[in-house]
Amino acid sequence: MIKLKDLLHESMYLGQMKDEWYPAHTRDALSWTLAGNYVPLYPKQVESLFGKVPVNAFHVTDPHNISSIANVLGKKKSISTFTKANKSSQLAKGRGVQTGSGGVIFYIEGLLLGRKWQDFDTVPDRTGRRWVLGRHIFDGDAMIVKSAIKKAKLHDYDSWRDMEQDIADEHEMSDYDGYKEYNAAIKKELGPIAAKQIKKYIDVTNKLLKTHKDMVQGSLRQKSTENSSWWNEILIYNTKVIDCFVLKRAWDDYYFQNDSRTYSDTDDVVESHKKELLKIVPESKITIGTPAQFRKWYTQREGEITVSDE
């Protein structure tokens, strides 16, 4: 099965966007707009349509990524969570999806951005917006977004690549002191065009969300009785940690308990994973145990271990 993350890398390659020509916060979002079949979701937009909906869910990470949770707590940036895990999936064992080994499971509360009965491969851009395939939002209809974007005469990959080349052709390397200055000149021209493309794309998709509000409510806001062979996905923001479970193998690891050094020129001290964790949740709210004990802890908080309907 093709994952959205794979499509991201493919789409960026097809667009052949040079890093030197775009700010980091623009490049990812621009790539999604050029694909022409994704919808960005963000708190202000969702709240204007559906209000604020509180939700509790679980998030698994590994010790090296504990600080990433700290970076989104109480903020508008969303985090991917779950409440259902198939009994054969890694999440049901306390292992991670992106982080592999996992071992640190947070039980968190926040506000609902969107949810599906299956992992729907959402990806955040650098501003915190979540980009989602249109068919996941509009009841399986893959053409609603594509048709609206085409009607709005927004750029796709081909037209954008042609426009990039036209601008690049207007600049001669010999007119600049070096490659850095040459790229800066092109970046200055492309910047406003990219910003306009992103803004118009968001305006178009926001209008679609409003027009098809009932469809969106049914596709992306409701709990489902369906079970995935993997897990469900719930996007939440304004997150707060309620408590935490750490698998004993992770807790007992040397680097979890002890500071270390970088052994670089500065010889910096790297705080232990435990210290990082205690910045987020007090030790009285941390449970340590085996995968079986994790599953008990998880189900006591209304997490579900499921058997696939697929």
SEZA-755182 format. One record per residue (C-alpha): x, y, z. Coordinates in steps of 0.001 Angstrom, whole numbers, plus 500000, padded with zeros to 6 digits. Layout:
<node east="X" north="Y" up="Z"/>
...
//
This chain:
<node east="500000" north="500000" up="500000"/>
<node east="501361" north="503458" up="499065"/>
<node east="501715" north="505697" up="502107"/>
<node east="501151" north="509444" up="502101"/>
<node east="504714" north="509907" up="503393"/>
<node east="505981" north="508163" up="500260"/>
<node east="503844" north="510391" up="498076"/>
<node east="505327" north="513422" up="499806"/>
<node east="508851" north="512490" up="498782"/>
<node east="507672" north="511578" up="495292"/>
<node east="505777" north="514837" up="494871"/>
<node east="508738" north="516915" up="495979"/>
<node east="510937" north="515069" up="493486"/>
<node east="508448" north="515610" up="490671"/>
<node east="508289" north="519296" up="491486"/>
<node east="512101" north="519497" up="491498"/>
<node east="511919" north="522308" up="493982"/>
<node east="515322" north="523633" up="494928"/>
<node east="515775" north="524266" up="498628"/>
<node east="517658" north="527453" up="497839"/>
<node east="514606" north="528963" up="496135"/>
<node east="512025" north="528527" up="498902"/>
<node east="511800" north="529205" up="502647"/>
<node east="511518" north="526005" up="504672"/>
<node east="508025" north="526898" up="505940"/>
<node east="506806" north="527376" up="502343"/>
<node east="508341" north="524411" up="500560"/>
<node east="506261" north="521579" up="502066"/>
<node east="502925" north="523403" up="501794"/>
<node east="503658" north="524427" up="498197"/>
<node east="504388" north="520829" up="497274"/>
<node east="500987" north="519734" up="498612"/>
<node east="499146" north="522428" up="496658"/>
<node east="500830" north="521369" up="493432"/>
<node east="499570" north="517806" up="493939"/>
<node east="496069" north="519298" up="493774"/>
<node east="494198" north="516646" up="495759"/>
<node east="494979" north="517411" up="499416"/>
<node east="493215" north="519516" up="502026"/>
<node east="495037" north="521348" up="504833"/>
<node east="493359" north="521153" up="508245"/>
<node east="494118" north="523547" up="511102"/>
<node east="492417" north="524531" up="514379"/>
<node east="490955" north="527929" up="513463"/>
<node east="489354" north="526511" up="510330"/>
<node east="487889" north="523449" up="512073"/>
<node east="486619" north="525441" up="515066"/>
<node east="484790" north="527847" up="512760"/>
<node east="482895" north="524897" up="511265"/>
<node east="482385" north="522538" up="514184"/>
<node east="483380" north="524318" up="517381"/>
<node east="485704" north="522829" up="520010"/>
<node east="485306" north="519116" up="520683"/>
<node east="487315" north="517619" up="523591"/>
<node east="488806" north="514148" up="523152"/>
<node east="491162" north="511787" up="525006"/>
<node east="493547" north="509450" up="523170"/>
<node east="496971" north="507781" up="523196"/>
<node east="500291" north="508619" up="521577"/>
<node east="503323" north="506314" up="521389"/>
<node east="506883" north="507530" up="520973"/>
<node east="510380" north="506350" up="521839"/>
<node east="512653" north="507861" up="524509"/>
<node east="514632" north="509887" up="521967"/>
<node east="511468" north="511719" up="520865"/>
<node east="510010" north="512637" up="524258"/>
<node east="510914" north="516277" up="523672"/>
<node east="508733" north="516324" up="520538"/>
<node east="505690" north="515934" up="522788"/>
<node east="506837" north="518856" up="524907"/>
<node east="507000" north="520983" up="521754"/>
<node east="503283" north="520569" up="520978"/>
<node east="501722" north="520628" up="524445"/>
<node east="499143" north="523390" up="524781"/>
<node east="499754" north="524585" up="521226"/>
<node east="497758" north="524725" up="518009"/>
<node east="500030" north="522159" up="516373"/>
<node east="498257" north="518825" up="516122"/>
<node east="499481" north="515394" up="517080"/>
<node east="498456" north="512006" up="515699"/>
<node east="496883" north="509715" up="518315"/>
<node east="494766" north="506562" up="518553"/>
<node east="492168" north="504825" up="520714"/>
<node east="491937" north="501518" up="518844"/>
<node east="494804" north="499152" up="518036"/>
<node east="494551" north="495788" up="516349"/>
<node east="495822" north="493046" up="518642"/>
<node east="498598" north="492154" up="516158"/>
<node east="499778" north="495745" up="515612"/>
<node east="502871" north="497305" up="517169"/>
<node east="500750" north="499910" up="518966"/>
<node east="498964" north="497175" up="520908"/>
<node east="502391" north="496193" up="522233"/>
<node east="503469" north="499728" up="523110"/>
<node east="505737" north="500047" up="520091"/>
<node east="505731" north="503079" up="517818"/>
<node east="504676" north="503702" up="514225"/>
<node east="507256" north="506285" up="513155"/>
<node east="509668" north="505718" up="516031"/>
<node east="509991" north="501931" up="515766"/>
<node east="510870" north="500791" up="519265"/>
<node east="508339" north="503033" up="521037"/>
<node east="508160" north="502213" up="524722"/>
<node east="506735" north="505530" up="525962"/>
<node east="502955" north="505865" up="525774"/>
<node east="501157" north="509089" up="526664"/>
<node east="497491" north="509314" up="527571"/>
<node east="496518" north="512815" up="526525"/>
<node east="493552" north="515124" up="526237"/>
<node east="492974" north="517831" up="523686"/>
<node east="490636" north="519188" up="521023"/>
<node east="489567" north="517240" up="517941"/>
<node east="490957" north="518212" up="514538"/>
<node east="489835" north="515074" up="512691"/>
<node east="489453" north="511318" up="513058"/>
<node east="489098" north="508174" up="510945"/>
<node east="488595" north="504502" up="511742"/>
<node east="491952" north="503815" up="510076"/>
<node east="495336" north="505487" up="509843"/>
<node east="494793" north="508037" up="507065"/>
<node east="498418" north="509075" up="506666"/>
<node east="498139" north="512725" up="507597"/>
<node east="501319" north="514767" up="507457"/>
<node east="502033" north="518138" up="509104"/>
<node east="503788" north="520961" up="507309"/>
<node east="506164" north="523288" up="509134"/>
<node east="503384" north="525659" up="510155"/>
<node east="501445" north="522846" up="511849"/>
<node east="498715" north="522400" up="509247"/>
<node east="497779" north="518763" up="508560"/>
<node east="497507" north="517773" up="504887"/>
<node east="494943" north="515078" up="504128"/>
<node east="493894" north="513368" up="500902"/>
<node east="490568" north="514804" up="499775"/>
<node east="488890" north="511403" up="499517"/>
<node east="489347" north="510904" up="503269"/>
<node east="487460" north="514122" up="503933"/>
<node east="484741" north="514024" up="501280"/>
<node east="483271" north="510555" up="501772"/>
<node east="485601" north="508777" up="499338"/>
<node east="485120" north="511277" up="496490"/>
<node east="488597" north="511894" up="495042"/>
<node east="487411" north="514443" up="492456"/>
<node east="485853" north="517150" up="494640"/>
<node east="489204" north="518732" up="495438"/>
<node east="490789" north="518118" up="492048"/>
<node east="487858" north="519684" up="490197"/>
<node east="487798" north="522780" up="492419"/>
<node east="491559" north="523309" up="492091"/>
<node east="491396" north="522934" up="488324"/>
<node east="488494" north="525403" up="488149"/>
<node east="490483" north="527902" up="490239"/>
<node east="493323" north="527636" up="487665"/>
<node east="495949" north="526999" up="490286"/>
<node east="499368" north="525679" up="489351"/>
<node east="500100" north="521972" up="489162"/>
<node east="503573" north="520445" up="489017"/>
<node east="503985" north="520866" up="485279"/>
<node east="502928" north="524505" up="485114"/>
<node east="504947" north="525357" up="488209"/>
<node east="508072" north="523729" up="486792"/>
<node east="507632" north="525698" up="483560"/>
<node east="507180" north="528933" up="485487"/>
<node east="510273" north="528220" up="487612"/>
<node east="512315" north="527617" up="484478"/>
<node east="511059" north="530821" up="482834"/>
<node east="512131" north="532845" up="485883"/>
<node east="515480" north="531069" up="486104"/>
<node east="516097" north="531758" up="482397"/>
<node east="515708" north="535481" up="483044"/>
<node east="518738" north="535386" up="485348"/>
<node east="522319" north="534860" up="484178"/>
<node east="524917" north="533570" up="486615"/>
<node east="527397" north="536022" up="485121"/>
<node east="525267" north="538913" up="486430"/>
<node east="525871" north="537874" up="490055"/>
<node east="528846" north="537617" up="492373"/>
<node east="528174" north="533955" up="492971"/>
<node east="525699" north="531091" up="493173"/>
<node east="524307" north="532337" up="496490"/>
<node east="523357" north="535730" up="495047"/>
<node east="521916" north="534102" up="491921"/>
<node east="519638" north="531857" up="493995"/>
<node east="518613" north="534751" up="496243"/>
<node east="517394" north="536719" up="493226"/>
<node east="515271" north="533823" up="491979"/>
<node east="513956" north="533170" up="495477"/>
<node east="512869" north="536801" up="495749"/>
<node east="510753" north="536437" up="492602"/>
<node east="509298" north="533040" up="493456"/>
<node east="508409" north="533913" up="497055"/>
<node east="505326" north="536084" up="496412"/>
<node east="504074" north="533681" up="493715"/>
<node east="504385" north="530707" up="496074"/>
<node east="502633" north="532600" up="498886"/>
<node east="499768" north="533500" up="496532"/>
<node east="499453" north="529878" up="495367"/>
<node east="499268" north="528578" up="498952"/>
<node east="496782" north="531233" up="500096"/>
<node east="494452" north="530717" up="497148"/>
<node east="494634" north="526934" up="497545"/>
<node east="493688" north="527185" up="501220"/>
<node east="490837" north="529579" up="500365"/>
<node east="489486" north="527124" up="497786"/>
<node east="489670" north="524095" up="500078"/>
<node east="488180" north="526033" up="502999"/>
<node east="485220" north="526897" up="500799"/>
<node east="484852" north="523209" up="499944"/>
<node east="484825" north="522287" up="503633"/>
<node east="482089" north="524817" up="504271"/>
<node east="480022" north="523789" up="501234"/>
<node east="480231" north="520098" up="502125"/>
<node east="480098" north="520527" up="505888"/>
<node east="477689" north="517637" up="506472"/>
<node east="479852" north="515299" up="504408"/>
<node east="482952" north="516360" up="506325"/>
<node east="481128" north="515845" up="509614"/>
<node east="480319" north="512281" up="508621"/>
<node east="483729" north="511464" up="507178"/>
<node east="486083" north="513134" up="509603"/>
<node east="484323" north="513906" up="512878"/>
<node east="482360" north="510843" up="513937"/>
<node east="483412" north="507813" up="515963"/>
<node east="483238" north="504621" up="513941"/>
<node east="482392" north="501057" up="514850"/>
<node east="484697" north="499813" up="512054"/>
<node east="488023" north="498292" up="513033"/>
<node east="491254" north="498515" up="511090"/>
<node east="493898" north="495825" up="510726"/>
<node east="496234" north="498445" up="512177"/>
<node east="494784" north="501285" up="514291"/>
<node east="492539" north="504317" up="514074"/>
<node east="493887" north="507860" up="513826"/>
<node east="492711" north="510888" up="515797"/>
<node east="494279" north="514302" up="515268"/>
<node east="494179" north="516519" up="518343"/>
<node east="495620" north="519884" up="519337"/>
<node east="495902" north="521949" up="522526"/>
<node east="497171" north="518750" up="524084"/>
<node east="497772" north="518018" up="527761"/>
<node east="499336" north="514853" up="529205"/>
<node east="497088" north="513051" up="531696"/>
<node east="499483" north="510244" up="532545"/>
<node east="502070" north="507970" up="530972"/>
<node east="503185" north="504339" up="530671"/>
<node east="506818" north="503360" up="530065"/>
<node east="507784" north="499834" up="529088"/>
<node east="510305" north="498419" up="531575"/>
<node east="512863" north="497716" up="528844"/>
<node east="512888" north="501415" up="527987"/>
<node east="512843" north="502596" up="531618"/>
<node east="515815" north="500395" up="532547"/>
<node east="517946" north="501532" up="529614"/>
<node east="521165" north="503281" up="530696"/>
<node east="520425" north="506441" up="528706"/>
<node east="516900" north="506648" up="530099"/>
<node east="518270" north="506893" up="533623"/>
<node east="521590" north="508665" up="533095"/>
<node east="522894" north="511844" up="531510"/>
<node east="525442" north="511421" up="528736"/>
<node east="527955" north="513544" up="526845"/>
<node east="528216" north="514421" up="523174"/>
<node east="532007" north="513975" up="523129"/>
<node east="532222" north="516864" up="520699"/>
<node east="534397" north="519956" up="520938"/>
<node east="531925" north="521466" up="523403"/>
<node east="531517" north="518194" up="525352"/>
<node east="527881" north="519061" up="526096"/>
<node east="525834" north="517121" up="528617"/>
<node east="522730" north="515419" up="527209"/>
<node east="519971" north="515043" up="529773"/>
<node east="518614" north="511580" up="530471"/>
<node east="515330" north="510589" up="528884"/>
<node east="513852" north="510374" up="532377"/>
<node east="514635" north="514027" up="533037"/>
<node east="513016" north="514958" up="529722"/>
<node east="509937" north="512943" up="530641"/>
<node east="509623" north="514499" up="534096"/>
<node east="509414" north="517933" up="532475"/>
<node east="506145" north="516758" up="530902"/>
<node east="504556" north="514500" up="533529"/>
<node east="505271" north="513987" up="537262"/>
<node east="506701" north="510626" up="538325"/>
<node east="503503" north="509915" up="540279"/>
<node east="501682" north="509814" up="536917"/>
<node east="504120" north="507340" up="535322"/>
<node east="503446" north="503590" up="535276"/>
<node east="506270" north="501156" up="534425"/>
<node east="505696" north="497597" up="533286"/>
<node east="505572" north="494863" up="530655"/>
<node east="503634" north="494917" up="527365"/>
<node east="500873" north="492882" up="529050"/>
<node east="500678" north="495417" up="531874"/>
<node east="500600" north="498190" up="529292"/>
<node east="497552" north="496635" up="527612"/>
<node east="495761" north="496515" up="530965"/>
<node east="496650" north="500179" up="531642"/>
<node east="495504" north="501076" up="528116"/>
<node east="492129" north="499325" up="528326"/>
<node east="491466" north="500799" up="531791"/>
<node east="491531" north="504188" up="530030"/>
<node east="489007" north="503009" up="527441"/>
<node east="491594" north="502131" up="524825"/>
<node east="490472" north="499224" up="522634"/>
<node east="492383" north="496142" up="521451"/>
<node east="490529" north="495083" up="518313"/>
<node east="490238" north="492367" up="515702"/>
<node east="490112" north="493662" up="512138"/>
<node east="486853" north="493939" up="510194"/>
<node east="488843" north="494061" up="506947"/>
//
